Amino acid sequence: MSAKPFRWVIVILACGILSTASLLFSSGTQSAAKPAGTNSAAKAGELPQIWKSATTGKEYRVRVEGDRITAEWSNVPPQAAKQGAYIRSECHHSGSRWIGTSRILLACPLPDGKTKMCPMILRFEVDSISPHRITGGGEILRDFDCASCEVRKTGWGPFSWEPKH
């Protein structure tokens, strides 16, 4: 695979992961004060259900239940949906943030023109939740091998979601 197409693979996967809101969970149940930036208006019934990533345009169905936040990619393109693609994030409240992981299954193009579905689990955090914005960060791919679905190197990238209008 030449360098140029490989960069696009990394960009596409990184975008999918950045806007990730997959299954995010911490190591154990924790009780802590309400996270900074999460006001009383951010209760489950008062938050919009669908949020759009300012970075990628992906939309996520977000739910807040007690000390748990879940998000699932909701506008999966039809071809990706046929292949079973998903991004599912889950976080638990920890200190002033919500910490967890994103479980991801995305298509990765191979040199022979075929695609391979690659599963991965990446870290995901929510820093702030309000009725107007959700912000945080997540692991992004810096080096990824499509043939083996191996995450070789990651970085950290911020995200910002706004309610879908």
C-alpha positions in Angstrom: 0.0 0.0 0.0 1.5 3.4 -1.0 1.9 6.0 1.7 -0.9 8.3 0.4 -3.8 5.7 0.5 -2.4 4.5 3.9 -2.7 8.0 5.3 -6.3 8.2 4.3 -6.9 4.9 6.1 -5.4 6.4 9.2 -7.4 9.6 8.8 -10.7 7.8 8.3 -10.1 5.5 11.2 -8.9 8.4 13.4 -12.1 10.3 12.6 -14.2 7.4 13.5 -12.4 6.9 16.7 -12.3 10.6 17.7 -16.0 10.9 17.5 -16.2 7.7 19.3 -18.6 7.1 22.0 -18.3 3.5 22.4 -18.5 1.3 25.5 -16.5 3.2 28.1 -16.1 1.7 31.5 -13.7 2.2 34.4 -12.1 -0.4 36.5 -14.7 -0.8 39.2 -17.7 1.1 40.5 -16.9 4.5 41.8 -18.9 7.1 43.5 -17.7 10.6 43.4 -18.9 14.2 43.2 -20.7 15.4 40.1 -18.1 16.0 37.3 -17.0 19.6 36.7 -19.0 21.1 33.8 -21.9 18.8 34.4 -24.7 20.9 35.8 -28.1 19.8 37.0 -29.6 20.6 33.6 -27.6 17.7 32.2 -30.0 15.1 33.7 -31.0 12.4 31.3 -34.5 13.7 30.6 -33.2 17.2 29.9 -30.5 16.3 27.4 -31.0 15.9 23.7 -30.8 12.3 22.5 -28.8 12.8 19.3 -25.5 14.7 19.2 -23.3 15.6 16.3 -19.5 15.6 16.3 -18.1 19.0 15.2 -15.0 17.1 14.1 -16.4 14.3 12.0 -20.1 14.9 11.4 -20.9 11.5 13.0 -24.0 11.5 15.1 -24.3 9.7 18.4 -27.3 8.6 20.5 -26.2 9.6 24.0 -27.7 8.5 27.3 -26.8 9.5 30.8 -28.0 7.2 33.6 -26.7 7.9 37.1 -22.9 7.6 37.0 -22.8 6.1 33.5 -22.8 7.7 30.0 -23.3 5.7 26.8 -23.0 6.8 23.2 -23.6 4.9 20.0 -22.9 6.0 16.4 -26.4 6.4 14.9 -25.8 7.7 11.3 -23.7 4.7 10.2 -23.5 4.8 6.3 -25.6 2.0 4.7 -22.5 0.1 3.3 -20.7 0.2 6.7 -23.9 -0.9 8.5 -24.2 -3.9 6.1 -20.6 -4.8 7.3 -21.6 -4.5 10.9 -19.6 -1.3 11.6 -20.2 0.4 15.0 -18.8 2.8 17.6 -20.1 2.3 21.1 -18.7 4.2 24.1 -19.4 3.8 27.8 -18.0 5.9 30.6 -18.3 5.9 34.3 -18.0 8.9 36.6 -14.5 9.2 38.1 -13.5 12.3 40.0 -14.3 15.4 37.8 -14.6 13.4 34.5 -16.3 10.4 33.0 -13.7 7.7 32.0 -14.1 4.7 29.9 -13.6 3.1 26.5 -14.9 3.0 23.0 -15.5 -0.4 21.3 -15.2 0.0 17.6 -15.7 -2.1 14.5 -14.7 -0.3 11.3 -13.9 -1.3 7.7 -10.2 -1.0 6.8 -9.3 -1.1 3.1 -6.7 -3.6 2.0 -4.3 -3.2 -1.0 -6.2 -5.8 -3.0 -9.3 -3.6 -3.0 -11.1 -5.7 -0.3 -12.0 -4.5 3.2 -11.4 -6.1 6.5 -13.5 -5.3 9.6 -11.2 -4.4 12.4 -12.3 -4.4 16.0 -10.5 -2.2 18.6 -11.0 -0.8 22.1 -9.7 2.7 22.7 -9.8 5.0 25.7 -12.5 7.7 25.8 -13.2 10.5 28.3 -16.0 13.1 28.8 -14.9 16.3 30.5 -18.1 18.3 30.3 -21.8 17.7 29.7 -24.4 20.4 29.3 -27.7 20.6 27.2 -25.6 22.5 24.6 -22.3 20.7 24.4 -20.4 17.5 25.3 -16.6 17.8 25.3 -13.8 15.4 26.0 -11.1 13.4 24.4 -10.2 10.0 23.1 -7.4 7.9 21.7 -6.8 8.3 18.0 -4.8 6.1 15.7 -1.3 7.3 14.7 -0.1 3.9 13.3 -2.5 1.1 12.3 -2.0 -2.1 10.3 -5.1 -3.0 8.4 -3.9 -6.5 7.4 -3.6 -7.5 11.1 -5.9 -5.0 12.6 -3.1 -4.0 14.9 -3.0 -0.7 16.7 0.7 0.2 16.8 0.6 3.7 18.1 -2.1 6.0 19.4 -2.3 9.7 20.4 -5.0 11.8 22.1 -7.5 14.1 20.5 -10.2 16.4 21.7 -13.8 16.2 20.6 -16.9 18.4 20.9 -20.5 17.3 20.2 -23.5 19.6 19.8 -27.2 18.6 19.8 -28.5 17.7 16.4 -31.0 20.2 15.1 
